[in-house]
């Protein structure tokens, strides 16, 4: 059974750390790149990295955004 978007969003927000939140994302989506994961976070949580909008997203950017989501 596939989890709904709202359930996944809640699981990410309530994750104890970025590793667990990343695990939720990996288990529910088939993203192939960090760029896709960053786009997902931007779309689902309306987060952005100020001052780096034109930079190619990397893992550090992704995990910083994920940490922001967890601590919102």
Biopython code that builds the backbone (N, CA, C, O; Angstrom):
import numpy as np
from Bio.PDB.StructureBuilder import StructureBuilder

atoms = [
    (1, "UNK", "N", (0.833, -1.182, 0.000)),
    (1, "UNK", "CA", (0.000, 0.000, 0.000)),
    (1, "UNK", "C", (0.879, 1.248, 0.000)),
    (1, "UNK", "O", (1.812, 1.367, 0.795)),
    (2, "UNK", "N", (0.575, 2.148, -0.880)),
    (2, "UNK", "CA", (1.348, 3.366, -1.020)),
    (2, "UNK", "C", (0.850, 4.421, -0.037)),
    (2, "UNK", "O", (-0.355, 4.640, 0.091)),
    (3, "UNK", "N", (1.771, 5.066, 0.648)),
    (3, "UNK", "CA", (1.399, 6.112, 1.600)),
    (3, "UNK", "C", (0.971, 7.368, 0.852)),
    (3, "UNK", "O", (1.499, 7.686, -0.213)),
    (4, "UNK", "N", (0.010, 8.073, 1.430)),
    (4, "UNK", "CA", (-0.450, 9.306, 0.802)),
    (4, "UNK", "C", (0.596, 10.402, 0.976)),
    (4, "UNK", "O", (1.481, 10.312, 1.827)),
    (5, "UNK", "N", (0.476, 11.416, 0.168)),
    (5, "UNK", "CA", (1.400, 12.551, 0.211)),
    (5, "UNK", "C", (1.411, 13.193, 1.605)),
    (5, "UNK", "O", (2.474, 13.549, 2.113)),
    (6, "UNK", "N", (0.249, 13.341, 2.215)),
    (6, "UNK", "CA", (0.168, 13.955, 3.547)),
    (6, "UNK", "C", (0.835, 13.086, 4.608)),
    (6, "UNK", "O", (1.490, 13.608, 5.511)),
    (7, "UNK", "N", (0.676, 11.762, 4.509)),
    (7, "UNK", "CA", (1.315, 10.850, 5.464)),
    (7, "UNK", "C", (2.826, 10.943, 5.327)),
    (7, "UNK", "O", (3.536, 11.012, 6.330)),
    (8, "UNK", "N", (3.322, 10.945, 4.101)),
    (8, "UNK", "CA", (4.764, 11.051, 3.856)),
    (8, "UNK", "C", (5.293, 12.383, 4.378)),
    (8, "UNK", "O", (6.354, 12.436, 4.999)),
    (9, "UNK", "N", (4.550, 13.454, 4.124)),
    (9, "UNK", "CA", (4.952, 14.773, 4.606)),
    (9, "UNK", "C", (5.078, 14.767, 6.128)),
    (9, "UNK", "O", (6.045, 15.298, 6.673)),
    (10, "UNK", "N", (4.121, 14.179, 6.803)),
    (10, "UNK", "CA", (4.141, 14.104, 8.263)),
    (10, "UNK", "C", (5.302, 13.253, 8.763)),
    (10, "UNK", "O", (5.968, 13.616, 9.732)),
    (11, "UNK", "N", (5.543, 12.127, 8.108)),
    (11, "UNK", "CA", (6.659, 11.260, 8.508)),
    (11, "UNK", "C", (7.996, 11.977, 8.386)),
    (11, "UNK", "O", (8.877, 11.805, 9.229)),
    (12, "UNK", "N", (8.147, 12.773, 7.348)),
    (12, "UNK", "CA", (9.384, 13.536, 7.157)),
    (12, "UNK", "C", (9.512, 14.599, 8.249)),
    (12, "UNK", "O", (10.574, 14.750, 8.854)),
    (13, "UNK", "N", (8.430, 15.332, 8.496)),
    (13, "UNK", "CA", (8.460, 16.399, 9.503)),
    (13, "UNK", "C", (8.750, 15.861, 10.905)),
    (13, "UNK", "O", (9.391, 16.536, 11.711)),
    (14, "UNK", "N", (8.281, 14.657, 11.191)),
    (14, "UNK", "CA", (8.452, 14.088, 12.530)),
    (14, "UNK", "C", (9.679, 13.192, 12.673)),
    (14, "UNK", "O", (9.921, 12.632, 13.742)),
    (15, "UNK", "N", (10.449, 13.057, 11.600)),
    (15, "UNK", "CA", (11.649, 12.220, 11.659)),
    (15, "UNK", "C", (12.616, 12.776, 12.701)),
    (15, "UNK", "O", (12.752, 13.992, 12.834)),
    (16, "UNK", "N", (13.293, 11.889, 13.445)),
    (16, "UNK", "CA", (14.212, 12.351, 14.495)),
    (16, "UNK", "C", (15.500, 12.975, 13.961)),
    (16, "UNK", "O", (16.178, 13.715, 14.673)),
    (17, "UNK", "N", (15.838, 12.671, 12.692)),
    (17, "UNK", "CA", (17.062, 13.214, 12.099)),
    (17, "UNK", "C", (16.973, 13.142, 10.580)),
    (17, "UNK", "O", (16.040, 12.550, 10.037)),
    (18, "UNK", "N", (17.941, 13.744, 9.897)),
    (18, "UNK", "CA", (17.899, 13.789, 8.430)),
    (18, "UNK", "C", (18.048, 12.407, 7.795)),
    (18, "UNK", "O", (17.499, 12.154, 6.723)),
    (19, "UNK", "N", (18.780, 11.522, 8.448)),
    (19, "UNK", "CA", (18.946, 10.175, 7.891)),
    (19, "UNK", "C", (17.609, 9.437, 7.836)),
    (19, "UNK", "O", (17.297, 8.775, 6.846)),
    (20, "UNK", "N", (16.829, 9.558, 8.903)),
    (20, "UNK", "CA", (15.515, 8.906, 8.937)),
    (20, "UNK", "C", (14.554, 9.558, 7.949)),
    (20, "UNK", "O", (13.768, 8.867, 7.302)),
    (21, "UNK", "N", (14.611, 10.877, 7.827)),
    (21, "UNK", "CA", (13.761, 11.579, 6.865)),
    (21, "UNK", "C", (14.130, 11.177, 5.438)),
    (21, "UNK", "O", (13.254, 10.970, 4.599)),
    (22, "UNK", "N", (15.427, 11.068, 5.171)),
    (22, "UNK", "CA", (15.898, 10.644, 3.850)),
    (22, "UNK", "C", (15.431, 9.221, 3.560)),
    (22, "UNK", "O", (15.082, 8.899, 2.424)),
    (23, "UNK", "N", (15.424, 8.382, 4.573)),
    (23, "UNK", "CA", (14.964, 7.000, 4.423)),
    (23, "UNK", "C", (13.483, 6.970, 4.019)),
    (23, "UNK", "O", (13.094, 6.181, 3.158)),
    (24, "UNK", "N", (12.667, 7.814, 4.631)),
    (24, "UNK", "CA", (11.244, 7.911, 4.275)),
    (24, "UNK", "C", (11.105, 8.286, 2.804)),
    (24, "UNK", "O", (10.306, 7.693, 2.079)),
    (25, "UNK", "N", (11.883, 9.267, 2.370)),
    (25, "UNK", "CA", (11.824, 9.716, 0.976)),
    (25, "UNK", "C", (12.256, 8.588, 0.040)),
    (25, "UNK", "O", (11.591, 8.321, -0.960)),
    (26, "UNK", "N", (13.365, 7.930, 0.361)),
    (26, "UNK", "CA", (13.868, 6.856, -0.495)),
    (26, "UNK", "C", (12.913, 5.672, -0.588)),
    (26, "UNK", "O", (12.822, 5.024, -1.631)),
    (27, "UNK", "N", (12.198, 5.388, 0.506)),
    (27, "UNK", "CA", (11.268, 4.255, 0.523)),
    (27, "UNK", "C", (9.980, 4.542, -0.250)),
    (27, "UNK", "O", (9.290, 3.617, -0.679)),
    (28, "UNK", "N", (9.662, 5.815, -0.425)),
    (28, "UNK", "CA", (8.390, 6.165, -1.047)),
    (28, "UNK", "C", (8.498, 6.770, -2.448)),
    (28, "UNK", "O", (7.503, 6.864, -3.166)),
    (29, "UNK", "N", (9.688, 7.171, -2.826)),
    (29, "UNK", "CA", (9.885, 7.781, -4.141)),
    (29, "UNK", "C", (11.124, 7.173, -4.792)),
    (29, "UNK", "O", (12.034, 6.704, -4.109)),
    (30, "UNK", "N", (11.140, 7.188, -6.099)),
    (30, "UNK", "CA", (12.248, 6.598, -6.851)),
    (30, "UNK", "C", (13.115, 7.687, -7.472)),
    (30, "UNK", "O", (13.385, 7.672, -8.673)),
    (31, "UNK", "N", (13.546, 8.629, -6.641)),
    (31, "UNK", "CA", (14.386, 9.707, -7.154)),
    (31, "UNK", "C", (15.767, 9.162, -7.503)),
    (31, "UNK", "O", (16.323, 8.335, -6.781)),
    (32, "UNK", "N", (16.303, 9.633, -8.607)),
    (32, "UNK", "CA", (17.608, 9.166, -9.081)),
    (32, "UNK", "C", (18.733, 10.138, -8.768)),
    (32, "UNK", "O", (19.906, 9.787, -8.894)),
    (33, "UNK", "N", (18.392, 11.358, -8.361)),
    (33, "UNK", "CA", (19.444, 12.355, -8.143)),
    (33, "UNK", "C", (19.104, 13.266, -6.970)),
    (33, "UNK", "O", (17.958, 13.346, -6.527)),
    (34, "UNK", "N", (20.125, 13.944, -6.486)),
    (34, "UNK", "CA", (19.953, 14.929, -5.423)),
    (34, "UNK", "C", (19.079, 16.066, -5.940)),
    (34, "UNK", "O", (18.265, 16.612, -5.196)),
    (35, "UNK", "N", (19.242, 16.419, -7.191)),
    (35, "UNK", "CA", (18.443, 17.492, -7.795)),
    (35, "UNK", "C", (16.947, 17.186, -7.678)),
    (35, "UNK", "O", (16.152, 18.074, -7.368)),
    (36, "UNK", "N", (16.566, 15.932, -7.925)),
    (36, "UNK", "CA", (15.161, 15.534, -7.797)),
    (36, "UNK", "C", (14.684, 15.636, -6.352)),
    (36, "UNK", "O", (13.563, 16.074, -6.091)),
    (37, "UNK", "N", (15.536, 15.231, -5.417)),
    (37, "UNK", "CA", (15.168, 15.299, -4.000)),
    (37, "UNK", "C", (15.002, 16.754, -3.555)),
    (37, "UNK", "O", (14.078, 17.072, -2.807)),
    (38, "UNK", "N", (15.887, 17.628, -4.010)),
    (38, "UNK", "CA", (15.793, 19.051, -3.670)),
    (38, "UNK", "C", (14.510, 19.638, -4.266)),
    (38, "UNK", "O", (13.815, 20.403, -3.597)),
    (39, "UNK", "N", (14.196, 19.293, -5.501)),
    (39, "UNK", "CA", (12.963, 19.770, -6.139)),
    (39, "UNK", "C", (11.739, 19.283, -5.365)),
    (39, "UNK", "O", (10.769, 20.023, -5.201)),
    (40, "UNK", "N", (11.785, 18.047, -4.895)),
    (40, "UNK", "CA", (10.699, 17.488, -4.091)),
    (40, "UNK", "C", (10.502, 18.301, -2.812)),
    (40, "UNK", "O", (9.373, 18.661, -2.479)),
    (41, "UNK", "N", (11.584, 18.595, -2.095)),
    (41, "UNK", "CA", (11.491, 19.366, -0.856)),
    (41, "UNK", "C", (10.956, 20.770, -1.121)),
    (41, "UNK", "O", (10.138, 21.283, -0.357)),
    (42, "UNK", "N", (11.419, 21.385, -2.202)),
    (42, "UNK", "CA", (10.935, 22.722, -2.558)),
    (42, "UNK", "C", (9.435, 22.691, -2.813)),
    (42, "UNK", "O", (8.702, 23.576, -2.370)),
    (43, "UNK", "N", (8.983, 21.665, -3.533)),
    (43, "UNK", "CA", (7.564, 21.568, -3.868)),
    (43, "UNK", "C", (6.685, 21.201, -2.688)),
    (43, "UNK", "O", (5.605, 21.768, -2.522)),
    (44, "UNK", "N", (7.127, 20.266, -1.868)),
    (44, "UNK", "CA", (6.294, 19.797, -0.763)),
    (44, "UNK", "C", (6.313, 20.746, 0.432)),
    (44, "UNK", "O", (5.294, 20.927, 1.098)),
    (45, "UNK", "N", (7.459, 21.348, 0.704)),
    (45, "UNK", "CA", (7.590, 22.147, 1.928)),
    (45, "UNK", "C", (7.842, 23.633, 1.683)),
    (45, "UNK", "O", (7.947, 24.405, 2.636)),
    (46, "UNK", "N", (7.938, 24.036, 0.435)),
    (46, "UNK", "CA", (8.171, 25.437, 0.096)),
    (46, "UNK", "C", (9.419, 25.976, 0.791)),
    (46, "UNK", "O", (9.387, 27.053, 1.388)),
    (47, "UNK", "N", (10.526, 25.222, 0.712)),
    (47, "UNK", "CA", (11.805, 25.646, 1.279)),
    (47, "UNK", "C", (12.771, 25.968, 0.155)),
    (47, "UNK", "O", (12.643, 25.453, -0.956)),
    (48, "UNK", "N", (13.729, 26.817, 0.450)),
    (48, "UNK", "CA", (14.729, 27.222, -0.522)),
    (48, "UNK", "C", (16.027, 27.541, 0.195)),
    (48, "UNK", "O", (16.031, 27.798, 1.399)),
    (49, "UNK", "N", (17.109, 27.524, -0.531)),
    (49, "UNK", "CA", (18.398, 27.923, 0.029)),
    (49, "UNK", "C", (18.689, 29.324, -0.502)),
    (49, "UNK", "O", (19.040, 29.498, -1.669)),
    (50, "UNK", "N", (18.543, 30.302, 0.354)),
    (50, "UNK", "CA", (18.697, 31.698, -0.033)),
    (50, "UNK", "C", (20.147, 31.960, -0.430)),
    (50, "UNK", "O", (21.085, 31.584, 0.273)),
    (51, "UNK", "N", (20.298, 32.613, -1.573)),
    (51, "UNK", "CA", (21.622, 32.969, -2.055)),
    (51, "UNK", "C", (22.270, 31.902, -2.922)),
    (51, "UNK", "O", (23.343, 32.122, -3.483)),
    (52, "UNK", "N", (21.624, 30.746, -3.036)),
    (52, "UNK", "CA", (22.192, 29.661, -3.840)),
    (52, "UNK", "C", (21.183, 29.123, -4.847)),
    (52, "UNK", "O", (21.267, 27.968, -5.263)),
    (53, "UNK", "N", (20.241, 29.954, -5.232)),
    (53, "UNK", "CA", (19.185, 29.513, -6.138)),
    (53, "UNK", "C", (19.720, 29.032, -7.489)),
    (53, "UNK", "O", (19.126, 28.151, -8.110)),
    (54, "UNK", "N", (20.821, 29.595, -7.940)),
    (54, "UNK", "CA", (21.364, 29.227, -9.254)),
    (54, "UNK", "C", (22.419, 28.135, -9.184)),
    (54, "UNK", "O", (22.854, 27.630, -10.218)),
    (55, "UNK", "N", (22.838, 27.761, -7.970)),
    (55, "UNK", "CA", (23.839, 26.707, -7.798)),
    (55, "UNK", "C", (23.226, 25.339, -8.054)),
    (55, "UNK", "O", (22.044, 25.118, -7.790)),
    (56, "UNK", "N", (24.029, 24.433, -8.563)),
    (56, "UNK", "CA", (23.605, 23.045, -8.718)),
    (56, "UNK", "C", (23.490, 22.438, -7.320)),
    (56, "UNK", "O", (24.457, 22.465, -6.558)),
    (57, "UNK", "N", (22.316, 21.889, -6.970)),
    (57, "UNK", "CA", (22.166, 21.326, -5.621)),
    (57, "UNK", "C", (23.074, 20.116, -5.402)),
    (57, "UNK", "O", (23.254, 19.285, -6.292)),
    (58, "UNK", "N", (23.639, 20.039, -4.201)),
    (58, "UNK", "CA", (24.458, 18.886, -3.856)),
    (58, "UNK", "C", (23.893, 18.260, -2.580)),
    (58, "UNK", "O", (22.879, 18.720, -2.055)),
    (59, "UNK", "N", (24.545, 17.221, -2.089)),
    (59, "UNK", "CA", (24.040, 16.536, -0.896)),
    (59, "UNK", "C", (23.991, 17.463, 0.316)),
    (59, "UNK", "O", (23.076, 17.361, 1.133)),
    (60, "UNK", "N", (24.959, 18.359, 0.441)),
    (60, "UNK", "CA", (24.983, 19.273, 1.577)),
    (60, "UNK", "C", (23.752, 20.178, 1.536)),
    (60, "UNK", "O", (23.130, 20.427, 2.570)),
    (61, "UNK", "N", (23.401, 20.665, 0.356)),
    (61, "UNK", "CA", (22.203, 21.486, 0.190)),
    (61, "UNK", "C", (20.964, 20.687, 0.565)),
    (61, "UNK", "O", (20.106, 21.168, 1.306)),
    (62, "UNK", "N", (20.873, 19.464, 0.051)),
    (62, "UNK", "CA", (19.723, 18.597, 0.311)),
    (62, "UNK", "C", (19.549, 18.338, 1.809)),
    (62, "UNK", "O", (18.450, 18.493, 2.341)),
    (63, "UNK", "N", (20.616, 17.950, 2.481)),
    (63, "UNK", "CA", (20.505, 17.638, 3.902)),
    (63, "UNK", "C", (20.250, 18.895, 4.738)),
    (63, "UNK", "O", (19.591, 18.812, 5.775)),
    (64, "UNK", "N", (20.756, 20.051, 4.312)),
    (64, "UNK", "CA", (20.459, 21.304, 5.013)),
    (64, "UNK", "C", (18.968, 21.636, 4.884)),
    (64, "UNK", "O", (18.336, 22.065, 5.849)),
    (65, "UNK", "N", (18.419, 21.437, 3.698)),
    (65, "UNK", "CA", (16.990, 21.682, 3.496)),
    (65, "UNK", "C", (16.157, 20.695, 4.309)),
    (65, "UNK", "O", (15.150, 21.073, 4.909)),
    (66, "UNK", "N", (16.570, 19.450, 4.327)),
    (66, "UNK", "CA", (15.855, 18.421, 5.081)),
    (66, "UNK", "C", (15.892, 18.739, 6.579)),
    (66, "UNK", "O", (14.891, 18.568, 7.276)),
    (67, "UNK", "N", (17.030, 19.194, 7.065)),
    (67, "UNK", "CA", (17.151, 19.587, 8.466)),
    (67, "UNK", "C", (16.220, 20.753, 8.785)),
    (67, "UNK", "O", (15.610, 20.793, 9.854)),
    (68, "UNK", "N", (16.114, 21.684, 7.873)),
    (68, "UNK", "CA", (15.202, 22.821, 8.044)),
    (68, "UNK", "C", (13.763, 22.338, 8.162)),
    (68, "UNK", "O", (13.020, 22.804, 9.025)),
    (69, "UNK", "N", (13.373, 21.421, 7.314)),
    (69, "UNK", "CA", (12.007, 20.873, 7.339)),
    (69, "UNK", "C", (11.730, 20.201, 8.688)),
    (69, "UNK", "O", (10.665, 20.403, 9.272)),
    (70, "UNK", "N", (12.665, 19.420, 9.173)),
    (70, "UNK", "CA", (12.487, 18.703, 10.438)),
    (70, "UNK", "C", (12.349, 19.681, 11.609)),
    (70, "UNK", "O", (11.601, 19.423, 12.552)),
    (71, "UNK", "N", (13.063, 20.792, 11.546)),
    (71, "UNK", "CA", (13.073, 21.740, 12.663)),
    (71, "UNK", "C", (12.157, 22.945, 12.466)),
    (71, "UNK", "O", (12.284, 23.934, 13.188)),
    (72, "UNK", "N", (11.255, 22.882, 11.522)),
    (72, "UNK", "CA", (10.322, 23.989, 11.281)),
    (72, "UNK", "C", (9.305, 24.074, 12.394)),
    (72, "UNK", "O", (8.434, 24.944, 12.370)),
]
sb = StructureBuilder()
sb.init_structure("model")
sb.init_model(0)
sb.init_chain("A")
sb.init_seg("    ")
for serial, (resi, resn, name, xyz) in enumerate(atoms, 1):
    if name == "N":
        sb.init_residue(resn, " ", resi, " ")
    sb.init_atom(name, np.array(xyz, "f"), 0.0, 1.0, " ", f" {name:<3s}", serial, name[0])
structure = sb.get_structure()
